[in-house]
Amino acid sequence: MDGNVATLVVVGSLVGGVCSLGLAAVAWRNRSVSGAVPFGWLIVAAGGWCLLNAAWLLTANQQVAATLFLLIRITSGAMVGLWVVFALTYTGRREWLTPVRVGVLLLLPSGYALLVLTNSLHGLVVADVTLVTRNGLSLFVGRTGTAYAIQTAVSFGLIGAGYALLGEFLLRSRNLYRKQTFAVLTGGVLTAGAHALFVLGATPHPGINPAPLTFALNGLLVGVALFRYDFLTVAPLAGDLLVDELPDPVLVLDTEGTVIDYNAAATAELGDDLNGAHLPDEDPRLLAQIERGESFAAPGTQRYYVPQTSEITDQHGTARGRLVVLRDVTGQRRRQDRLEALQAATREFIEADQRETVAELTVAFATSTLDQNAAGVFLCNERGHLEPAALSDAVEAQVDDDLLYVDPAETPDRHLWRTYESGERRVASFVDESVGPLETSLMLPLGDHGVVAVGSEGETYAPEDQQYAEILARTTQVALEQVERERELRESRASVERRNEQIEFFNGVLRHSLRNAMLVVGGRAEHLREHVPPDQRRHVDSIEQWCEKLTAMSETIRDINETVAASEGKRLETVDLSAAVRRVVETTGADYPDATITLDVGETRVLANGLAEAVLASVVENALEHNAGDPHVEITTRDAGDWVQVHVADDGRGISDELKATVFRRSLTPNQTAGGFGLYFVTVMMDLYGGNVWFEDNHPTGTVAVLEFQRAGDGDSAAESSAVDGSAADDSAAATEETATADVGVEAQGKSPDDW
């Protein structure tokens, strides 16, 4: 039985040696990985110890046994030192491994072997081996003394220190290598325990040390743990590493709300005493916010989080806790706050009516929302200089006044002027200028208005800050342009009002004077009638007719002025278009006895006013005047959806396309339009009515004038103009059929140039 034990130890030692040397080869191939080299040397020493122990059990020569005993002492001592070196490297304490300390660690555990080698010099120890037979088994046993006991105590102390380092590493709350560390500790304890049995004499024979036997299992266990779960792959560590390296705090809570695990980000944001903290007692607000799932500000910080909770269940589907990820939304919240502030500021910008007000709003936004206490708006004055329109308190207190006013003739190289002149954004350095602690300034052009500058005590600006500063600059520029337009508009309105008042005054004087003059002329003509021979009274008749026409024209001009000045609601009335056309035909036909005017109009109401008849009369008279011989004009109305079109077609020689496009312009000469004012009056009035007018070709010859009016709806409540139904002639015209056709040939005396 004891022989079987010795055989088992020999075989186990050989297997342990082979495994150890194999692991050493693997460590060498992975020597670039931290910890691989000290582990390799440790396992080489372990392999040597295993092989020496096998030889120790197999030898029958006392001299060989004595040599093996000494080599075993040296090898086992080196293992102790290498074990501590590996533990320091593995746990991340490389700074402790100075050359002196490494030398001490390697030599101290082997001190007994060194004393044996130098015993002839000092005679302090006596080391020899003797053959001991026990339980039928004869093996060599090394005889030791006090020095050996001291070495053993030192070795166990160093081994214990290595275990302590690994144990502390294992118990670290955020240790990513727990499983691996546990495997290393288990293997180490297995070997140390077996060696302790040998030291204490608890083995079947004092010459049998079972510790090397354990390296068959220990080497395999430790090597696989190290190389399978660290050096050769990171897959088992990826989950822990991912959670630990997340920038967002992660908490694991049990069903009672107690923190059972967390990552480093949670410690940084929520405190170091999270382990075992009961949130309902420690921070009830935090637990309530987690349960609501709403964003909240972390206590004592300026960061915002949105909690995302996932339930943790066991294999039976029973809830065991919650995984809480506090997603950092500080950036989004900050952008939202800035956008809301910019939106509110934009409303104030729109309401601003002075350049200085806009500048003050810009500085207020820059200092409150961009987190920069130094800001200023510099606007160009009448002399072409840049001067401050608004400054923050920091700029007024820290920046010299001579830097705030820029005269390009004296200081063309100033950063403010270069920004204004180039129209490009720039970050200016103030290292050599008197600006207090300010180091840089972000300067943005405001078009032709000036520059906005945002100062900083740092050397750079975050891209997000630059983006919002540009938005602020564009908003400021738009507001300044609006203020400028509003100023120009106010000035224009004031000028128009003054001119309208002047025109109204002179028109009133003109109408009053003209009307009085016509009354005087008419009265004198009537007085002369009795003194003029009958054959010459036609001249008196012409005078009286022109007095009436000029008096009517003054009233028409008054109506036109009132129409132009009136608002759209007061300008438009419901007008009976068909009645207005019939009255125009009767009036115009009396002046053109040789003309034939044909009507085809329906009962239609449009939006216009009392001047609609004058508009229609101008178009009809224009058609008759530009027609040689016996003119024929056809007037029809057509429906076009919400519009009503009046077509006035003649059979004259027609007009060119160029004249069609320009005939309604005021710039035409009287020769082109037989007076010109009539058609310009038509286009002005049709614009005021919200309608349109144009010319088309008539076939086979002639021209068609088209007037397009807005149809009056049932909801239009404007009273009809008295011009629609204000005469007996209207009643006669209204009595005709809706589609009546009339040949109007009113005889009248012809007119010669002498009649004017």
C-alpha positions, 0 to 999 in steps of 0.5 A: 500500500505504501509502495503504491503511494510512493508510485502515485507521488512519483507519477503525479510529480512527473505529470505535474512537471510536464504540465508545468513546462507546457504551461510555461511554453504557452506563457512564453508565446503570450509574453506580451500580455501583462503577467505572463512572464512572471507566471512563466518563470513561476511555472518553470520553477514548479516544473523543476520542483516536480521533476526533482521530487520524482528523482528524489523518490526514485534514487537509491544513491545517498550522494545523489539524494544529497544533491537532489535535496539541495536543489529541491531547497533552491527550487522551492525557495525560488518558487516562493519568491516568484509566487510573490512577484506573480501576485504583485504583477497580477494584482496591478502593483508593478510599482512595488517590483523594484530590482532590489525588492525582486532580488530579496524575494528571490534570495530570501526563501532560498537562504537555507540552501545558500547556507548549506552551500557555504557551510564549509565557510561558517559551519552554521548548518549541517545538512545531510540525508539518511535512509529511513524505513517506515511502514515497509517503505525505505526513502531518503530523508533530509536532516535539517535544523534551526536554519531550515525552520526559519527558512520554512517560516519565511517561505510560508510568510511570503506565500501567505502575503501572496495569498493576501494580495490575491484575496484582496484583489478577489474581494474588490467590489469592481474586480473584473477577474473574480472567477479567474482570481478564485481559480488561482487562489484555489490552485495555490491553496491546494499546493500550499496545503499539501506542502504543509502536510509534509512539513507537519509530518502528516504524510505516510513517510517523512521522505514523501512530499505530496506538494509536487503531486498537486501541480498536475491539477494545480497547473492545469487549473491555474493555467486554464484560468489565466490563459483561457479567461484572460490572455487568449480571449476576453469573452467571459469578461466582456459583460462585466467590462462593458457594464463597468466602463459604461459612462451611465450609472448602473444599479442592481436593486433587489425587490426591497430597493437595496443596492446589491451591485453598481458600476464605477459611474454610479459611484462617481455620480451618486456616492461611494456608500452605495453598497447595501444602501436601501434607497427607500431610506437613503434617498426616497426621491431617487427611488420615486424618480426611478419608478416614474421613469422621468428625467431628474437632476442628480443631487449636488450635480448639474447632470440630468438622467432618465432611468431605464429599468429592466426586471431581473427574474430567475429561471422560474420567472419570479422577479428578484430585482431590477437593473436600473440604467441612469441614461445621461441626458444632460446634453439633450436637456441642455440643448432643449433649455438653450432652444427654449431660451432662444425661442423666448429670446426670438419673440423679444427680438421680434418685438424690439424696435431699437438697435440698442434693445436688440443688442441688449437682448443678445448680450443677455442671451449670451451671458445666461444661456451660453455660460459666458459672462463676457459678451458685447455687441458692436454696431457700425455708426454713421461715421463707419466706426464700430462702437459698443451698443451693449456690454456685459458687466465682465467686459465693462470691468475687464476690458480697456475702453480703447479696445471697445471703439474701432476706427478703421482709419487708425486701427484697421487690424483690430479683431472686431474690424477684421471680422466686420470687414471679412464677414467671417467668424473668427476666434481671437486671442487676447493674450497680449492685450489688456482684457483681464482674465479673458484669453479668447473671444468668439467674434461673429459678423452681423452683416452690415450692422456690426459684430457680436463678441463672446469672451472666454477665459479658456482657449477654445469653444465647444462646437455646440457653443459655437453653433448656438453663438452662430444661431444667436448672431443670425437672429440678431442680424435678422432683428437688426434688419427688421428694426431698420426696415421698420424705421424706414417703413415708419419714415415712408408712412410718415412721408406718404401721409404728409404727401397725401395730406398735401395732395388732398389739400391741393386737390380740394383747392383745385376742385373748389376753385374749378367748380367756382370758376365753372359757375362763374363761366357758366353764369356769364355764358348764360348772361351772354346768350341773349346778346348773341345772334342765334346763328352764333349761340352754338359757341355759348352751348359749347361753353356751357357743355364744357363747364358741365364736363369740367365740373363732373370731372372734378367730382370724379377726381374727388371720388378717385382720391377717396377710392385710392385712400380708402381701405379695401372693406370701405372701397368695395360695394355690391354693384349691379354690373348689367345696369351699369353697362346699359347706362354706359351704352345709352350715354356713349351712344348719344355721343357717337351717332354713327356707332352700333353697340350690341349688348348681351349681358346677364343680371350680375352683381360684382364688387366695385363702387360708383366709379365702375360706370366711368371705368366701363365708359373709358373702355367703350369710348376707347373702342369707338375712338380707334375705329374708322368709318362706322364703328361696331362694338359688341359688349358681352358678360361671361362667368369665370368661376368667382369672377365675371368678365366683361368683353368689349369687342370692336371691329377696328384695325386692332393693336400690336402685341407690344401695345397690348402689354403697355397700353395700360401704363401711365408712361404712354403718350397721348398719341398712342392712346388718344389721350392715355389717361383714360386707360391708365385710369382703368387699370388703376381702378381695376387694381383697386377692385381686386380685378384685372384688365387686358386686350385680346385679338378679335377675329377677323379684325379688331380688339377685345378689351376684357375687364375681370371683376370679383363676383359679389357673394350672398354674404357681401353686405355692402350697400349698392351704389347710388350710381347703379339705380339713380336715374330714370334711364336706369329704370328704363334699362332695367326693364329690358330683357336679360339678354337684350340686344339693342342697336343704339343710333342716337342722332346728335350734331357732329363736332368739329375742332371749332366746337372745342 
